[in-house]
Amino acid sequence: MAFGDLTAISPVRWADWDTRYLFFTGKGGVGKTTTASAVAVALADAGRRTLVISTDPASNLDDVFGITAGPDPTAVPDVPSLFVSNLDPEAAAEAFKERAVGPYRGVLPESAIRSMEEQLSGACTVEIAAFNEFTAVLAAPAGTSEFDHVVFDTAPTGHTLRLLTLPSAWSGYVEEHPSGASCLGPLAGLDQQREQYAAAVATLADADLTTLVLVARAETGALREAARASGELAALGVANQRLIVNGLLSDPGADVMAGAFADRQAAALAEAPSQLAALPVAAVSLVAGDVIGVAALRRLVDAAATATAPATSTDEPLADLPGLSELVDELDAAGNGVVMTMGKGGVGKTTLAAAIALALVERGHQVTLSTTDPAAHLTDALADAAPEDLVVERIDPAVETARYSDEVLAAATGLDDEGRSLLEEDLRSPCIEEIAVFRAFARTVDAARDRVVVLDTAPTGHTLLLLDAAQSYQREVQRTNADVPGEVSELLARLRDPEFARMLIVTLAESTPVHEADRLQADLRRAGIEPFGWVVNASLAAAPTNHPVLRARADSERTHIARVEELSSQGTWLVGWQPEPPIGAAALRQLAGDRDRPATAGAR
């Protein structure tokens, strides 16, 4: 097929699935939850009993279906054959911890029990506990035997890949080190799960049982992420894959803005990695507004989600919100410190971080632009060489893990051979990577004492794991006899200092991203961190368009923009959608420097 031809991609056949397990994944913000939910509704309406499960720590299934679901299947009203389940990582972690510690209560001294509980308090315990819940579903089909299909709405790609690579990693670690200790505590608990992990891997690799559905938008970053995920998952043996391109505008008509929108999509598809063209591919059309509720999902499935005349008009005045250039003015006046762009994956954090960094360099600041995101898209945003005055870095997990392990071993001069062997074994634990990356994060923040550090952060879940790790990091490094650097012990105080740390919550003017950003703000405030403000990105609300779908989407944004203004106690900035993608230093400078109405420039 011609990937650049939007009309050549066939629409999704929503109920046409041969396998029992359907596994949806992709870059954050591409519409995995909506797509997985629509498939689940279509299957249920076709008379097949269906369970849709979220393995995302920040699940949106409740928002989509308007229910509150827990780990047990919850019936969806008005869809007789459909059930929803959310795997709660934190609850699973508590249960996991008690299974490991419980048998020793009353047997070991209280000090030993406290030590075990501390070992199980790290962020990676939540990861493993969620993974156990996930593999239990795949490895024990009897528990879901009443369902014809089990649909997994997964976390963003990086998290999903970690889940899928853990079976081999942990099974191998347990087999090679059956008596060792790790940051998960006694390995006996893991050893008991080896058969479960092996069964899960076998199910994922069985093309008769499992289909992996890569969801992407017709955007360069999302398509590259889909290709990367496809290759890595194929290497794990998950070869039965399909691609769904979400949000296609295939009929722009004569509208100039709609034509530019479709042209950007066609250009991204034309440049898509070649391995994606080898997959079965289907399209989901761009719809008029948020797809929330069973009725909206059914309209999507029935291809009836066409826009009608909007109730309000884009001619009505939009709130006079400042744009990105005004935000840069405030950051310029604030001086040295750390600026963090935070939010749900796919909202444009990377582009905004790069634009802000370049603008601050233009204003005479010494600036470092870095990322804690394993996917590291900064080079894509800059496209060409960064200016000499901008330092561009990436926190590389492999490099940081090796550096941390070398330092720990170098400091362990007083150990005998057996002790050193046990320490080396412990440093091979997968949890060490989280500690090493967190230390690099703290080191990067520390550099903001003498310059401006702009941090493009990972999607919300990973970011919060990093921030939460500050609570348990000291216990972890002390367990390996490592020193706690000053930048680590001072990190939380710095992040809580509004004179030093400026947390920018980035969102789109859509229901789910705003809900997600609201949760992020609440989590930050529980940690004692007050956001600097909110940025509404890639807005169509003031775009000059008469295309029915784009106009209806623009009008639907107004409610979400008003909600953002309510939620943001500090400030709100509006960055509009623009016809040309802001890629490369020149385009990013223009994005941050335009003094006209914010809707005349934009990023996504």
C-alpha positions as CSV (number, residue, x, y, z in Angstrom):
1,M,0.0,0.0,0.0
2,A,1.0,3.6,-0.4
3,F,1.6,4.8,3.2
4,G,1.4,8.4,2.3
5,D,-2.0,8.1,0.7
6,L,-4.6,8.6,3.5
7,T,-7.4,7.2,1.4
8,A,-5.5,3.9,0.7
9,I,-5.7,2.8,4.3
10,S,-8.8,0.6,5.0
11,P,-11.0,1.4,8.0
12,V,-10.7,-0.7,11.1
13,R,-13.0,-3.8,11.2
14,W,-13.8,-3.4,14.8
15,A,-15.1,-6.9,15.6
16,D,-12.8,-8.8,13.2
17,W,-10.3,-10.5,15.6
18,D,-9.2,-14.1,15.5
19,T,-7.2,-14.4,18.8
20,R,-8.4,-14.5,22.3
21,Y,-5.9,-12.0,23.6
22,L,-5.6,-8.5,22.1
23,F,-2.8,-6.4,23.4
24,F,-2.9,-2.6,22.5
25,T,0.3,-0.6,22.8
26,G,1.9,2.6,21.4
27,K,3.3,6.0,22.3
28,G,1.4,7.8,25.0
29,G,-1.5,9.9,23.8
30,V,-2.2,8.1,20.5
31,G,-5.6,6.8,21.6
32,K,-4.8,3.3,22.8
33,T,-7.6,3.4,25.5
34,T,-10.2,4.7,23.1
35,T,-9.2,2.2,20.4
36,A,-9.1,-0.8,22.8
37,S,-12.4,0.3,24.4
38,A,-14.1,0.6,21.0
39,V,-12.9,-2.9,20.0
40,A,-14.2,-4.3,23.3
41,V,-17.6,-2.7,22.7
42,A,-17.7,-4.0,19.2
43,L,-16.8,-7.5,20.3
44,A,-19.4,-7.5,23.1
45,D,-22.1,-6.1,20.8
46,A,-21.3,-9.0,18.4
47,G,-22.3,-11.4,21.2
48,R,-18.8,-12.3,22.4
49,R,-18.2,-12.0,26.1
50,T,-15.3,-9.6,26.5
51,L,-13.1,-8.4,29.3
52,V,-11.0,-5.2,28.8
53,I,-8.1,-4.8,31.3
54,S,-5.8,-1.9,32.0
55,T,-2.2,-2.6,33.0
56,D,-1.5,1.2,33.0
57,P,-0.7,2.7,36.5
58,A,-2.7,5.7,35.3
59,S,-5.6,3.9,33.8
60,N,-8.2,5.9,31.8
61,L,-10.8,3.1,31.4
62,D,-13.0,4.5,34.2
63,D,-13.1,7.9,32.4
64,V,-14.1,6.3,29.1
65,F,-16.8,4.0,30.4
66,G,-18.0,6.2,33.3
67,I,-17.6,3.5,35.9
68,T,-15.2,2.8,38.8
69,A,-13.5,-0.6,38.2
70,G,-11.1,-2.5,40.4
71,P,-9.1,-5.7,39.8
72,D,-12.2,-7.9,39.6
73,P,-14.3,-7.7,36.4
74,T,-17.0,-5.0,36.6
75,A,-20.0,-5.1,34.3
76,V,-20.4,-2.1,31.9
77,P,-24.0,-0.8,31.9
78,D,-25.8,-1.0,28.6
79,V,-23.3,-3.5,27.2
80,P,-24.4,-6.9,28.5
81,S,-21.3,-8.9,27.5
82,L,-18.6,-6.3,28.4
83,F,-16.6,-6.2,31.6
84,V,-13.8,-3.9,32.7
85,S,-10.9,-4.5,35.1
86,N,-8.1,-2.2,36.4
87,L,-4.9,-3.8,37.7
88,D,-3.9,-1.5,40.6
89,P,-0.1,-1.5,40.9
90,E,0.0,0.0,44.4
91,A,-2.6,-2.4,45.8
92,A,-0.8,-5.2,44.1
93,A,2.5,-4.0,45.6
94,E,1.1,-4.1,49.1
95,A,-0.2,-7.6,48.6
96,F,3.1,-8.7,47.1
97,K,5.0,-7.2,50.0
98,E,2.8,-8.9,52.6
99,R,3.1,-12.3,50.8
100,A,6.9,-11.9,51.1
101,V,7.0,-10.6,54.6
102,G,4.0,-12.2,56.2
103,P,5.4,-15.7,56.7
104,Y,8.3,-14.3,58.8
105,R,6.2,-12.2,61.2
106,G,6.6,-13.6,64.7
107,V,9.5,-15.8,63.5
108,L,12.2,-13.2,62.8
109,P,13.1,-10.2,65.0
110,E,11.1,-7.1,64.5
111,S,14.3,-5.3,63.2
112,A,14.6,-7.9,60.4
113,I,10.9,-7.5,59.5
114,R,11.4,-3.8,59.2
115,S,14.5,-4.3,57.0
116,M,12.5,-6.6,54.7
117,E,9.7,-4.0,54.5
118,E,12.2,-1.3,53.6
119,Q,13.7,-3.4,50.9
120,L,10.2,-3.8,49.4
121,S,9.4,-0.1,49.5
122,G,11.1,0.9,46.3
123,A,9.4,1.9,43.1
124,C,10.5,-1.3,41.3
125,T,8.4,-3.3,43.7
126,V,5.3,-1.6,42.3
127,E,6.5,-2.5,38.8
128,I,7.1,-6.2,39.7
129,A,3.8,-6.4,41.6
130,A,1.9,-5.0,38.6
131,F,3.8,-7.4,36.3
132,N,2.7,-10.4,38.5
133,E,-0.9,-9.4,38.1
134,F,-0.5,-9.0,34.4
135,T,1.3,-12.4,33.9
136,A,-1.3,-14.1,36.2
137,V,-4.0,-13.3,33.6
138,L,-2.0,-14.7,30.7
139,A,-0.6,-17.7,32.6
140,A,-3.9,-18.8,34.2
141,P,-6.6,-18.7,31.5
142,A,-8.9,-20.6,33.8
143,G,-9.4,-17.3,35.7
144,T,-10.8,-15.7,32.6
145,S,-12.3,-18.8,31.0
146,E,-15.8,-17.2,30.9
147,F,-14.6,-14.6,28.3
148,D,-14.2,-15.1,24.6
149,H,-11.8,-12.2,24.3
150,V,-9.4,-10.5,26.8
151,V,-8.4,-7.0,25.6
152,F,-5.4,-5.3,27.3
153,D,-5.2,-1.5,27.3
154,T,-1.6,-1.1,28.2
155,A,0.6,1.6,29.5
156,P,2.8,3.8,27.1
157,T,5.3,1.9,25.1
158,G,8.3,2.2,27.4
159,H,6.4,0.7,30.3
160,T,4.9,-2.0,28.1
161,L,8.3,-3.1,26.8
162,R,9.6,-3.3,30.4
163,L,6.7,-5.5,31.3
164,L,7.3,-7.8,28.4
165,T,11.0,-8.0,28.9
166,L,10.8,-8.8,32.6
167,P,9.8,-12.5,32.2
168,S,13.1,-13.5,30.7
169,A,15.1,-11.1,32.9
170,W,13.6,-12.2,36.1
171,S,13.4,-15.9,35.3
172,G,17.0,-15.9,34.3
173,Y,18.0,-13.9,37.4
174,V,16.2,-16.3,39.8
175,E,17.6,-19.3,38.0
176,E,21.2,-18.0,38.2
177,H,21.0,-16.6,41.7
178,P,18.6,-18.8,43.7
179,S,20.0,-17.8,47.1
180,G,20.9,-14.2,46.6
181,A,19.2,-11.1,47.9
182,S,18.0,-8.3,45.7
183,C,16.1,-5.0,46.2
184,L,12.9,-7.2,46.1
185,G,13.9,-9.0,49.2
186,P,13.8,-12.8,49.4
187,L,13.9,-14.3,46.0
188,A,11.9,-17.3,47.0
189,G,8.8,-15.4,46.1
190,L,10.0,-14.8,42.6
191,D,11.2,-18.3,42.2
192,Q,7.7,-19.6,42.8
193,Q,6.6,-17.5,39.9
194,R,8.9,-18.9,37.3
195,E,6.2,-21.2,35.7
196,Q,3.8,-18.3,35.6
197,Y,6.4,-16.1,33.8
198,A,7.2,-18.8,31.3
199,A,3.5,-19.4,30.6
200,A,2.9,-15.7,30.0
201,V,5.8,-15.5,27.5
202,A,4.5,-18.5,25.7
203,T,1.1,-17.0,25.4
204,L,2.4,-13.7,24.1
205,A,4.4,-15.5,21.4
206,D,1.6,-17.8,20.3
207,A,0.1,-16.2,17.2
208,D,-3.0,-18.4,17.6
209,L,-3.7,-16.8,21.0
210,T,-2.4,-13.3,21.0
211,T,-2.5,-10.3,18.6
212,L,-0.4,-7.2,19.3
213,V,-2.0,-4.0,18.1
214,L,0.3,-1.1,17.6
215,V,-1.6,2.2,17.8
216,A,-0.1,5.3,16.3
217,R,-1.2,8.7,15.1
218,A,0.0,10.0,11.7
219,E,2.8,11.8,13.3
220,T,6.5,11.2,12.9
221,G,7.3,10.6,16.6
222,A,4.4,8.2,17.1
223,L,5.2,6.2,14.0
224,R,8.8,5.9,14.9
225,E,7.8,4.7,18.4
226,A,5.5,2.1,16.9
227,A,8.3,0.8,14.6
228,R,10.7,0.6,17.6
229,A,8.1,-1.3,19.7
230,S,7.3,-3.6,16.8
231,G,11.0,-4.6,16.3
232,E,11.7,-5.1,20.0
233,L,8.5,-7.1,20.6
234,A,9.2,-9.2,17.5
235,A,12.6,-10.0,18.9
236,L,10.8,-11.3,22.0
237,G,8.8,-13.6,19.8
238,V,5.6,-11.5,19.6
239,A,5.3,-11.6,15.9
240,N,1.5,-11.5,15.3
241,Q,1.2,-7.7,15.0
242,R,-1.2,-5.2,13.4
243,L,-1.0,-1.4,13.1
244,I,-3.9,1.0,13.6
245,V,-3.4,4.6,12.5
246,N,-5.7,6.7,14.6
247,G,-7.2,10.2,13.9
248,L,-6.9,10.4,10.1
249,L,-8.5,13.3,8.3
250,S,-8.9,11.8,4.9
251,D,-11.4,14.4,3.4
252,P,-10.1,17.9,4.1
253,G,-12.2,19.4,1.3
254,A,-11.3,23.0,0.3
255,D,-10.6,24.2,3.8
256,V,-7.0,25.6,4.1
257,M,-6.4,24.6,7.7
258,A,-7.9,21.1,7.1
259,G,-5.7,20.8,4.0
260,A,-2.6,21.6,6.1
261,F,-3.7,19.1,8.8
262,A,-4.1,16.3,6.2
263,D,-0.8,17.3,4.5
264,R,1.1,16.9,7.8
265,Q,-0.5,13.5,8.3
266,A,0.4,12.3,4.7
267,A,4.0,13.6,5.1
268,A,4.4,11.7,8.3
269,L,3.0,8.5,6.8
270,A,5.2,8.8,3.7
271,E,8.3,9.0,5.9
272,A,7.2,6.2,8.2
273,P,9.7,3.4,8.9
274,S,9.5,0.7,6.2
275,Q,8.9,-2.2,8.7
276,L,5.5,-0.7,9.5
277,A,4.4,-1.0,5.9
278,A,4.8,-4.8,6.2
279,L,2.1,-5.0,8.9
280,P,-1.6,-5.3,8.3
281,V,-2.8,-1.7,8.7
282,A,-6.1,-0.1,9.3
283,A,-7.3,3.5,10.0
284,V,-9.6,5.3,12.5
285,S,-11.0,8.6,11.2
286,L,-10.6,11.8,13.1
287,V,-13.9,12.4,15.0
288,A,-15.5,15.6,16.1
289,G,-14.9,15.5,19.9
290,D,-14.0,13.4,22.9
291,V,-14.9,9.8,22.7
292,I,-16.3,9.3,26.2
293,G,-19.1,6.9,27.0
294,V,-20.6,3.8,25.4
295,A,-22.7,5.8,23.0
296,A,-19.7,7.7,21.6
297,L,-17.7,4.4,21.3
298,R,-20.6,2.9,19.4
299,R,-20.7,5.9,17.0
300,L,-17.0,5.4,16.4
301,V,-17.5,1.8,15.6
302,D,-20.5,2.5,13.4
303,A,-18.5,5.2,11.5
304,A,-21.3,7.6,12.5
305,A,-19.1,10.0,14.5
306,T,-19.5,12.8,11.9
307,A,-19.6,16.4,13.1
308,T,-22.8,18.4,13.1
309,A,-23.2,22.1,13.2
310,P,-21.4,23.1,16.4
311,A,-23.5,24.6,19.2
312,T,-21.0,27.4,19.6
313,S,-19.0,29.2,17.0
314,T,-15.2,29.6,16.7
315,D,-16.0,33.3,15.9
316,E,-16.8,33.7,19.6
317,P,-13.8,35.3,21.5
318,L,-11.4,32.9,23.2
319,A,-10.1,33.7,26.6
320,D,-7.1,36.1,26.2
321,L,-4.5,33.6,27.5
322,P,-0.8,34.4,27.2
323,G,1.2,32.3,24.7
324,L,4.6,30.6,24.8
325,S,6.6,33.8,24.4
326,E,5.0,35.2,27.6
327,L,5.9,32.1,29.4
328,V,9.5,32.5,28.3
329,D,9.4,36.0,29.6
330,E,8.5,34.8,33.1
331,L,11.2,32.0,33.0
332,D,13.7,34.5,31.8
333,A,13.0,36.8,34.7
334,A,13.1,33.9,37.2
335,G,16.8,33.2,36.3
336,N,18.7,30.0,37.1
337,G,16.8,26.9,38.2
338,V,15.2,23.8,36.8
339,V,12.2,23.9,34.4
340,M,10.4,20.6,33.9
341,T,7.7,19.9,31.3
342,M,5.5,17.2,32.7
343,G,2.3,15.5,31.6
344,K,0.7,12.6,29.7
345,G,2.7,11.1,26.9
346,G,2.0,12.7,23.5
347,V,1.0,16.2,24.7
348,G,4.1,17.8,23.2
349,K,6.4,18.1,26.3
350,T,9.6,17.4,24.2
351,T,8.8,20.1,21.6
352,L,8.0,22.7,24.3
353,A,11.0,21.9,26.3
354,A,13.3,22.3,23.3
355,A,11.6,25.6,22.3
356,I,11.9,27.0,25.8
357,A,15.6,26.0,26.1
358,L,16.4,27.6,22.8
359,A,14.5,30.8,23.7
360,L,16.4,31.1,27.0
361,V,19.7,30.7,25.2
362,E,18.7,33.5,22.9
363,R,18.1,35.7,26.0
364,G,21.6,35.1,27.2
365,H,21.2,32.2,29.7
366,Q,23.5,29.2,30.1
367,V,21.1,26.3,29.4
368,T,21.2,22.6,29.6
369,L,18.4,20.6,27.8
370,S,18.0,17.1,29.1
371,T,15.5,14.2,29.3
372,T,14.6,11.5,31.8
373,D,12.5,9.8,29.1
374,P,13.9,6.4,28.0
375,A,12.6,7.1,24.5
376,A,14.7,10.4,24.3
377,H,13.1,12.3,21.5
378,L,15.1,15.5,21.9
379,T,17.2,14.9,18.9
380,D,14.0,14.5,16.8
381,A,12.7,17.9,18.0
382,L,16.0,19.7,17.3
383,A,16.5,17.9,14.0
384,D,19.7,19.8,13.3
385,A,22.7,20.7,15.4
386,A,22.0,22.5,18.6
387,P,23.5,26.0,19.0
388,E,26.9,26.1,20.8
389,D,25.5,27.7,23.9
390,L,23.0,24.9,24.5
391,V,24.1,21.7,26.2
392,V,22.0,18.8,25.2
393,E,22.1,15.7,27.3
394,R,20.3,12.4,27.8
395,I,20.1,10.3,30.9
396,D,21.0,6.9,29.4
397,P,19.9,4.0,31.7
398,A,22.6,1.6,30.5
399,V,25.4,4.1,30.9
400,E,24.2,5.3,34.3
401,T,23.7,1.7,35.6
402,A,27.3,0.8,34.6
403,R,28.7,4.0,36.2
404,Y,26.8,3.4,39.4
405,S,27.8,-0.3,39.6
406,D,31.5,0.6,39.0
407,E,31.4,3.3,41.8
408,V,29.8,0.9,44.3
409,L,32.4,-1.8,43.6
410,A,35.3,0.6,43.8
411,A,34.1,1.8,47.2
412,A,33.7,-1.8,48.5
413,T,37.4,-2.2,49.5
414,G,36.8,-4.0,52.8
415,L,34.8,-6.9,51.5
416,D,36.1,-10.5,51.4
417,D,35.7,-12.6,48.2
418,E,32.3,-14.0,49.3
419,G,31.0,-10.5,50.2
420,R,32.2,-9.0,47.0
421,S,30.6,-11.8,45.0
422,L,27.3,-11.2,46.7
423,L,27.6,-7.4,46.0
424,E,28.3,-8.1,42.3
425,E,25.3,-10.3,42.2
426,D,23.1,-7.7,43.8
427,L,24.2,-5.1,41.3
428,R,23.0,-7.3,38.5
429,S,19.5,-7.0,39.9
430,P,17.2,-5.2,37.4
431,C,16.2,-2.7,40.2
432,I,19.6,-1.2,40.2
433,E,18.8,0.6,37.0
434,E,16.1,2.6,38.6
435,I,18.4,3.7,41.4
436,A,21.2,4.7,38.9
437,V,18.8,6.7,36.7
438,F,17.4,8.4,39.7
439,R,20.8,9.5,40.8
440,A,21.6,10.9,37.4
441,F,18.3,12.8,37.5
442,A,19.3,14.3,40.9
443,R,22.7,15.2,39.5
444,T,21.1,17.0,36.5
445,V,18.8,19.0,38.8
446,D,21.8,20.0,40.9
447,A,23.4,21.6,37.9
448,A,20.6,24.1,37.9
449,R,22.2,26.1,40.7
450,D,24.5,27.7,38.2
451,R,22.4,27.7,35.0
452,V,19.0,26.9,33.7
453,V,18.2,23.2,33.3
454,V,15.2,22.4,31.1
455,L,14.1,18.8,31.7
456,D,11.9,17.0,29.2
457,T,10.4,14.4,31.5
458,A,9.0,10.9,30.8
459,P,5.2,10.3,30.7
460,T,3.5,10.8,34.0
461,G,3.9,7.3,35.6
462,H,7.6,7.2,35.1
463,T,8.1,10.8,36.3
464,L,6.3,10.0,39.5
465,L,8.3,6.9,40.0
466,L,11.4,9.0,39.8
467,L,10.1,11.6,42.2
468,D,8.8,8.9,44.6
469,A,12.1,7.2,44.5
470,A,13.6,10.0,46.6
471,Q,11.8,8.6,49.6
472,S,13.5,5.2,49.3
473,Y,16.7,5.9,47.5
474,Q,18.8,6.5,50.6
475,R,17.7,3.1,52.0
476,E,18.6,1.4,48.8
477,V,22.1,2.8,48.3
478,Q,22.9,2.2,52.0
479,R,22.0,-1.4,51.5
480,T,24.8,-1.7,48.9
481,N,27.2,0.3,51.1
482,A,27.2,3.2,48.6
483,D,27.4,6.9,49.6
484,V,24.4,9.1,49.3
485,P,25.4,12.1,47.2
486,G,24.5,15.5,48.4
487,E,22.4,16.3,45.3
488,V,20.2,13.3,46.2
489,S,19.6,14.2,49.8
490,E,18.7,17.7,48.8
491,L,16.6,16.8,45.8
492,L,13.1,16.9,47.3
493,A,13.8,20.2,49.1
494,R,14.9,21.7,45.7
495,L,11.8,20.4,43.8
496,R,9.6,21.9,46.5
497,D,11.3,25.3,46.3
498,P,9.3,27.5,43.8
499,E,12.2,29.8,43.5
500,F,14.3,26.9,42.1
501,A,12.0,24.5,40.4
502,R,9.3,25.5,37.8
503,M,7.1,22.5,37.1
504,L,5.0,23.1,33.9
505,I,2.1,20.7,33.4
506,V,1.5,20.3,29.7
507,T,-1.8,19.1,28.4
508,L,-4.1,19.0,25.3
509,A,-7.5,20.6,25.3
510,E,-9.1,17.1,25.4
511,S,-10.9,15.3,28.2
512,T,-8.4,12.5,29.0
513,P,-5.2,14.6,29.0
514,V,-6.8,17.2,31.2
515,H,-8.0,14.5,33.7
516,E,-4.5,13.0,33.6
517,A,-2.9,16.4,34.2
518,D,-5.3,17.0,37.1
519,R,-4.2,13.7,38.7
520,L,-0.5,14.7,38.2
521,Q,-1.1,18.1,39.9
522,A,-2.7,16.3,42.8
523,D,0.2,13.9,43.1
524,L,2.7,16.7,42.9
525,R,0.9,18.6,45.7
526,R,0.9,15.5,47.9
527,A,4.6,15.5,47.5
528,G,4.8,19.2,48.5
529,I,5.4,20.4,45.0
530,E,3.3,23.3,43.6
531,P,3.3,23.6,39.8
532,F,4.5,26.8,38.1
533,G,1.5,26.6,35.8
534,W,-0.3,24.8,33.0
535,V,0.4,24.9,29.2
536,V,-2.5,24.0,26.9
537,N,-0.7,22.8,23.7
538,A,-1.6,22.2,20.1
539,S,-5.0,24.0,20.4
540,L,-7.4,24.4,17.5
541,A,-9.7,26.6,19.4
542,A,-8.8,29.8,17.5
543,A,-7.8,28.2,14.2
544,P,-9.3,29.7,11.1
545,T,-11.2,26.7,9.8
546,N,-14.7,25.9,8.6
547,H,-14.1,22.2,8.2
548,P,-16.9,20.5,10.2
549,V,-14.7,18.0,12.1
550,L,-11.9,20.5,13.0
551,R,-14.4,23.2,13.8
552,A,-16.4,20.9,16.1
553,R,-13.1,19.8,17.8
554,A,-12.1,23.4,18.2
555,D,-15.4,24.2,19.9
556,S,-15.1,21.2,22.2
557,E,-11.8,22.5,23.4
558,R,-13.3,25.5,25.0
559,T,-14.8,23.6,27.9
560,H,-11.4,21.9,28.6
561,I,-9.5,25.2,28.4
562,A,-11.9,26.7,30.9
563,R,-11.4,23.7,33.2
564,V,-7.6,24.1,33.0
565,E,-8.0,27.8,34.1
566,E,-9.9,26.5,37.1
567,L,-7.3,23.9,38.0
568,S,-4.2,26.1,37.5
569,S,-3.8,28.4,40.5
570,Q,-0.6,30.0,39.2
571,G,-0.9,30.6,35.4
572,T,-2.2,29.2,32.1
573,W,-0.5,29.5,28.7
574,L,-2.1,28.6,25.4
575,V,0.0,27.3,22.4
576,G,-2.0,26.7,19.2
577,W,-1.7,24.2,16.5
578,Q,0.3,25.3,13.4
579,P,0.4,24.0,9.9
580,E,4.1,23.3,9.8
581,P,5.6,21.0,12.4
582,P,8.0,22.9,14.7
583,I,11.1,20.7,14.0
584,G,14.6,22.2,14.0
585,A,16.2,25.1,15.8
586,A,14.7,27.8,13.5
587,A,11.1,26.6,13.8
588,L,11.4,26.2,17.5
589,R,12.8,29.7,17.9
590,Q,9.8,31.0,15.9
591,L,7.5,29.0,18.0
592,A,8.7,30.6,21.3
593,G,9.2,34.0,19.9
594,D,6.0,34.9,18.1
595,R,4.3,37.8,19.9
596,D,1.0,37.4,18.1
597,R,-2.0,35.6,19.4
598,P,-1.0,32.2,20.8
599,A,-3.2,30.4,18.2
600,T,-0.9,31.5,15.4
601,A,1.9,29.2,16.6
602,G,1.9,25.7,18.1
603,A,3.5,22.5,18.9
604,R,2.7,18.9,19.2
